[in-house]
Amino acid sequence: MKVKFFILAAALLAMQLLFALFIVMKGLTEEPCKPGTGLVLGNEVLKSGEPSDRLQARLDRTVTLYQNKCLQRIIVSGGIGKSGFDEAEKMKEYLMQKNVPKEIIFTDSEGVNTYASFLNLQNFKFMSRDTDLNIISQYFHLPRSKLIAHKLGYLNVQTSYARYFELRDIYSILRETAAYLIYSIFY
């Protein structure tokens, strides 16, 4: 009995690690950009009102994509965080400080989670199911984000990852493997 349990546990662990590798490899893969709309998914704003390092990396990647003419419009999506700041408004401020024109930045302050951010895309008149959409987030977050976009009918989706890595990513990768499976089945 103990041997069967050990074999089952080892098989489940191996499957988890293989799926984690899939999440990492898929998240770190970027296609050549097609000019379109960027969706920057929110993250923590510090009590000082500054973006966390993780969020700043997403925004810096967005600036690079804009400078490379990959983004014609940018939607920044987030909610009110623990610090009390509106993530989307702080993201817009940051991008404007980096010389991204405010006319191309649109805010979604109701993007309290990844799924809500994608549901809220329908609130923007320029968005349609065939709009070229580039999702900007951490690499481990992108496979599930792209899955959600496809399940909601967005056809032309690409991803771009923030150039920021930290030890916490290990936890996040494992969490995303479970979340990806849940979203695959229930959404």
N, C-alpha and C positions, 0 to 999 in steps of 0.2 A: 504494500500500500504506500509506504513512504517513497519507494523508488518511482512509482507512477506519479505521485504528487510532485516529486523533484523534476521529473521529465516534463510534466505539464507546465510547471513554473518556469523551467528553462526555455521551453518552447514559446511561452507567452512573452518572456523577457526578450528573446531573440526577435520575435515579431515586432515588439515595441521599438527595439533599437533599429530594425530595418525601416520601419515606418518613420521613425525620427530622422533617419538618413534621407529618406524620400522628401520629408518636409524641408530639410536644410538644402538639399540639392535643388529642389524646385524653387525655393525662395531666393536662392542666389543666382538663378538663371534669369537673364534679362534679354528680351528681344530688342532689335533696333527700334528706336522710337518712331511712332507715327504721330505727327502733330495732332493734338486733340485736347481733351479736358483732363486735368489732373485732379485726383481725389486724394487729399492728404488726410489720413486718419489721425485723430487727436491722441494726445497723451498728456501726462502730468504737466501742469503749470505750477511752478514753485510759489511759495508764499510771498516771495519778492516780486512776483508777476512775470518773472523770466521763464522761458520754456526749460523743462528738464533737458539734460544732455540728450536723452533719447528723442524727445520731440524736436530739439534743435537740429539733430542730425536729419530727421525727416524733412524739416523745412530747408536745410542747406541743400539736400538732394533735390528738392523742388526748385530752388533757385538755379542750380546747375542745369536741370532739365529745361527751365524757362530760357536760360542763356543760350542753350543749345537748340533753341527753337522747337522743342518737343512739346511745349504746352502753350496753347492759345488762351485757355481759361484755366483757373484754379479754384477748386472748391475745397475750403478748409472745414473739416467736420469734427465737432467735439461738443461736450456738454459743460456744465458747471462742475468743476472739480472740487476736491477737498479744500483747496486753497481759497475757494470762493470766486475764482476768476472764470470767465467764459473762455474756454480753450480756443474756440474758433476765432474770437475777436483778438486774442493774444497772438494767435498764429498769423492772422492778417496783418497785425501791427509789425510783427517780425519780418514778414515778407516785404512789406512796404519799406522798412528800414534798409532792406537789401536791394532796393530800387526795382522791385516788381510793381508795375503800375496798379493802383488800387482799382482801376476800371475792370481789370480781368480777374480780380479776387472776389469770390463769393463765399459767404459764410453760412454754415449750417450749425446753429447752436443747439440743435436737438439731436445731434449725433452722439447719443449717450453710450452707444456700443457699436460694434462693427455692423451688425445687421441693420440697426436704425440708420446708420450713415448711408447704407445702400438704398433702403426704403425711401429716404429723404431726397434721393436724386431726382425723383419724379416732380419735386417742387420747383425745379429749375427749368424754365421754358426752353432753354437751349439743349437740354438733355433729351435724347431719345435712345431707344434700344440699340440703334446702330452707330451711336456716337463713339468715336475712338476714345477710350477711357484708360488712363494710366493711374494705377493705384500706387500710392507711395506710403510705405510703412516699414517696420522691421522685417527682415527676410523671413523669419519664422511665422509671421502673421500673414504673409502674402498668399500662400496656397489656399488657406481657408477664405480669405477675402475674395480671391478670384473665383472660388467655388460659389460663394454667395452671389457674386455678380452674375455668373452664368445661370444660376438657379432662378434669378429674378429677370432673366431674359436679355441681359446685356451681351451683345455678340462680339464686339471688338475690344477685348480687355487685354491689357498688358500690365506688367508690374515693374516697379523699380524700388530697390531696397535702400534704406538709410545706411550710410557707411559708419556704423557704430556697433560695437560688439562689447559685451560685458559678461561677467560670470553668471549673472542672472539668466542669461540666454538658455542655459541648460534646463532650468526649470520651465522656461517659456516654451522651449521646443517640446518638452514632454507634455505640457498642458495643451499645446496646439495639436499634437497627434490625437489626443482624445477629442478635442473640440472639432477637428476636421471630420472624424468619424461620426460624431453626433450630428453635425450639420449635413453630412452626406445622407444620413438616414432620415432625420426628422424635419428638415427644412426643404 
